[in-house]
Amino acid sequence: MTVVAKTLGAVLFAAAGLAPSAVVGTAYAAPLPGATQVKYYENCDAVRADGADPLHKGQDGYAAHLDRDDDGIACE
């Protein structure tokens, strides 16, 4: 992926075979086309309700917004 321009907080990226897209200060990035995310949890209460806590980085359902101290373990 190559950074093409940076203007007012928007970063434009161009990837081989894909049209440029803008990322503008969103909290969570949209999934890439063709990517499949099996589990998504809005918050740690949802993780606990599913009996999935704690989640480790790389594990299905892990997301940075669930890992407050950025140690790779969410909802601990």
C-alpha positions as CSV (number, residue, x, y, z in Angstrom):
1,M,0.0,0.0,0.0
2,T,1.4,3.4,-0.9
3,V,0.5,6.8,0.7
4,V,-0.5,9.1,-2.1
5,A,-1.5,12.3,-0.2
6,K,-2.3,13.5,3.3
7,T,-4.7,16.4,3.6
8,L,-6.8,17.6,6.5
9,G,-6.5,14.3,8.4
10,A,-7.5,12.3,5.3
11,V,-5.0,9.8,4.0
12,L,-5.4,8.5,0.5
13,F,-4.1,5.1,-0.3
14,A,-3.6,3.4,-3.7
15,A,-3.2,-0.3,-3.8
16,A,-2.5,-2.5,-6.8
17,G,-5.8,-3.0,-8.7
18,L,-7.9,-0.9,-6.3
19,A,-9.1,2.6,-6.6
20,P,-7.8,5.1,-4.0
21,S,-9.9,5.4,-0.9
22,A,-10.0,7.9,1.9
23,V,-9.7,7.2,5.7
24,V,-11.1,10.1,7.6
25,G,-10.7,10.0,11.3
26,T,-13.0,7.0,11.8
27,A,-12.7,4.9,15.0
28,Y,-12.7,1.6,13.2
29,A,-11.7,0.8,9.7
30,A,-14.1,-1.0,7.4
31,P,-13.2,-4.6,6.5
32,L,-11.4,-5.1,3.2
33,P,-13.4,-6.4,0.3
34,G,-13.4,-10.2,0.5
35,A,-12.3,-10.3,4.1
36,T,-14.4,-12.3,6.5
37,Q,-14.6,-11.5,10.2
38,V,-16.4,-14.3,12.0
39,K,-16.9,-12.5,15.4
40,Y,-17.3,-8.8,16.2
41,Y,-17.9,-7.5,19.7
42,E,-19.0,-3.9,20.3
43,N,-17.7,-4.0,23.9
44,C,-16.4,-6.2,26.6
45,D,-19.8,-6.8,28.1
46,A,-20.7,-8.6,24.8
47,V,-17.4,-10.6,25.0
48,R,-18.2,-11.7,28.5
49,A,-21.8,-12.5,27.6
50,D,-20.5,-14.8,24.9
51,G,-18.0,-16.4,27.4
52,A,-15.1,-15.4,25.3
53,D,-13.1,-13.3,27.7
54,P,-10.2,-12.6,27.7
55,L,-9.5,-12.2,23.9
56,H,-5.9,-12.3,22.7
57,K,-4.5,-10.4,19.7
58,G,-4.9,-12.6,16.6
59,Q,-7.8,-14.5,18.1
60,D,-11.2,-14.3,16.4
61,G,-13.2,-11.4,17.9
62,Y,-10.1,-9.4,19.2
63,A,-10.2,-5.7,18.3
64,A,-8.1,-2.8,19.4
65,H,-11.1,-1.0,20.9
66,L,-11.5,-3.8,23.4
67,D,-7.9,-3.6,24.5
68,R,-7.7,-0.5,26.7
69,D,-4.0,-0.9,27.7
70,D,-2.8,-2.1,24.3
71,D,-1.1,-5.2,25.7
72,G,-2.6,-7.6,23.2
73,I,-5.2,-8.9,25.7
74,A,-8.7,-7.6,25.5
75,C,-11.4,-7.6,28.1
76,E,-9.1,-8.8,30.9
